[in-house]
Amino acid sequence: MSKTNGDGPKYEMDPETLEKVNNLKRWMEQKRYSYSTIKTYLSFVKSFFGRTGIGWNALTKSQISDYSHKEFIVKKKSFSSQNQWINAIKLFIKVNKMEHIRLDDIERPFKERVLPNVLSQDEVKRLFQCTPNLKHQTLLMMIYSCGLRIGEALDLQWVDIRRKEGLIYIRRAKGRKDRRVPLSEKLVIQLERYYRMFRSKKYVFEGVKGGKYSRSSASQVLKRSADRAKIRRKITLHTLRHSFATHLTKKGINIQYIQEILGHNSPKTTMIYTHLGGRDIRNVGSPLDDMDL
């Protein structure tokens, strides 16, 4: 028996199965999957083979279904976790050309329809006003104003803020796709104040010792500000992105513009998807500009 390499728990499996797992890792790296996706998929696959003791060449559809039920249904794990596990094992089967298992026979759970937590514009305004630190306030404004994922906000560099164009360029976002989002005039003023005080170098938001600001620190910023603003329900940094999209929808902005700005690429909308020009995106504006700050 061989132990797996890499981060996380160590699972034992036979050498042939371990080699097939490494095939999956190499294939994903060649395809330039994100580090996070590679780590997650390998963790699911290693856990499956390590816990069950099944060899790769003895794998069957019923074993996959049984494990899926015991590990995710019985233990009441989330839909997203179960779905990622299925994605991971299906990719393992595909990469290793295991023709005896039909990929379309491996069923995934019905998708949950959970409404995202959304703040009102008054609550967003209170959140900003209850964030006394200028850097922290600017970070929250940036996420809301542009509808960014937290990773996109922390990856943002000064060279990608194009004031003359009225746009911010988001590089290598989810799916390794670049996109542009509108640059709010109020955010420009905020960024100028912030830069004069903090003088960050490469990244817009940097830690005390340089380098990108951390996700955990950003999450703590939101938690403290939400407490001060007396927002009692549970929210995350992603709540600001949901709120941005909801507030634009209420303004009557065309859903295709919002899809482009958020970087969504749902298969259901692929046929009607229209790539919008920078001029059109710039004219959308930001709900931040509607606030009296």
Disulfide bonds with the S-S distance in Angstrom:
none
